[in-house]
Amino acid sequence: MSPPVPVKFLLVDDLDENLLALEALLRRDGLECLKARSGDEALELLLVHDVALALLDVQMPGMDGFELAEFLRANERTRHVPIIFLTAGSADAQRRFRGYEAGAVDFLQKPIDAAILRSKSNVFFDLYEQRRQIVAQRDELERMTRSLQLADRRKNAFLGMVGHELRNPIMALGAGLHLLARSRSVEASEQIRSQMDRQIGHMTRLIEDLLDVARIDQGKIVLRVDRMQLADAVTLAVEISRPQIEARGHRFTIDMPEAPIWLRADQARIAQVVSNLLANAAKYTPPGGTIALAVRREGTRVAIEVADTGVGIPPEMQAQVFELFAQVDRGEEQPEGLGIGLALVRQLVVLHGGVIELASSVVGAGSTFVVLLPCDDTGPAGGSRSASA
């Protein structure tokens, strides 16, 4: 946490010894004293500092305390600063009237009673701090309101995507059943069944994604951890993702080290991490692009890098890219999927003790994601264990 911002107050007196004495009387933790020896110096300080209180000597050469107070009241920035006049001269009714007319809240006669000065000043210091806290709370409420509004918009967009994604395969299944009822050809029936099977697989993946959303929200993603070779998970991930990559005509390259890399992890979930990154790259890369998967050892960790030549992520979206339902606008193309892939990837990586980062992204030039996971160099170990979020 950042240190608390001190409450500032202004002392204005043409005598150094008075400034030092007043500063000593009011010194306490959380306060910062600004000192000026003339009205001009005071105005310069007030141009750059917000103060909780101004203590002004009335009798000063040049601009006196009354004239300074009138300047403060005429300026929008300083018109609400409380002013206490300090005077060694007479405080007759006429002088007091002029002081109050100039915006003073009080007069204190010199020599100053230390207890009275502290008591009166502390009231304004505390009021200023309370106002500052109220403003901070208001700003936080506004930030939370904007965040909730954004979450609500994303939720509505998500529900629309769910309806769209589920409606299409359901309609295809209905059409397939209708065609099967009319078909007399075994070959045509087999082709229809094959198409229906693909649609069922698509629906199954969508429902699994929805279940993973619930598991993320409830902290119930379960890991079945054992010692495994990373190459096995990568191979599985490539097999899962290759149809989507080939369907869009992408050039795909993979760079794996020859030496085996061992992890203590859930092989299926690591494969899911890599396949989701590859699917994300395929989705956001225009047809005919390039996707590169690279694995390299970095000390006690392994880096899994997925780079593409896709649409890239706008700077204003990069901080949100791992949040649920966040999707990058792909122009005229309809969005595919539910926008939960990268959020799920981050959750799985964190559960494995790793980190994921958007290493680079340029709009129109592509993105690079890097996953860092701890290696297991302790040697073979039997058995497995489960872990949950």
Secondary structure, DSSP 4 states (H G I P E B T S, - for coil): -PPPPPEEEEEE-S-HHHHHHHHHHH--TTEEEEEESSHHHHHHHHHH---SEEEEES--SSS-HHHHHHHHHHSTTTTT--EEEEESS---HHHHHHHHHTTEEEEEESSPPHHHHHHHHHHHHHHHHHHHHHHHHHHHHHHHHHHHHHHHHHHHHHHHHHHHHHHHHHHHHHHHHHHHHH---HHHHHHHHHHHHHHHHHHHHHHHHHHHHHHHHHT--EEEEEEEEHHHHHHHHHHHHHHHHHHTT-EEEEE--SS--EEEE-HHHHHHHHHHHHHHHHHTS-TT-EEEEEEEEETTEEEEEEEE-S----HHHHTTTTSTT-----TTSPP-S-S-HHHHHHHHHHHTT-EEEEEEEETTTEEEEEEEEE---S------EEEE-
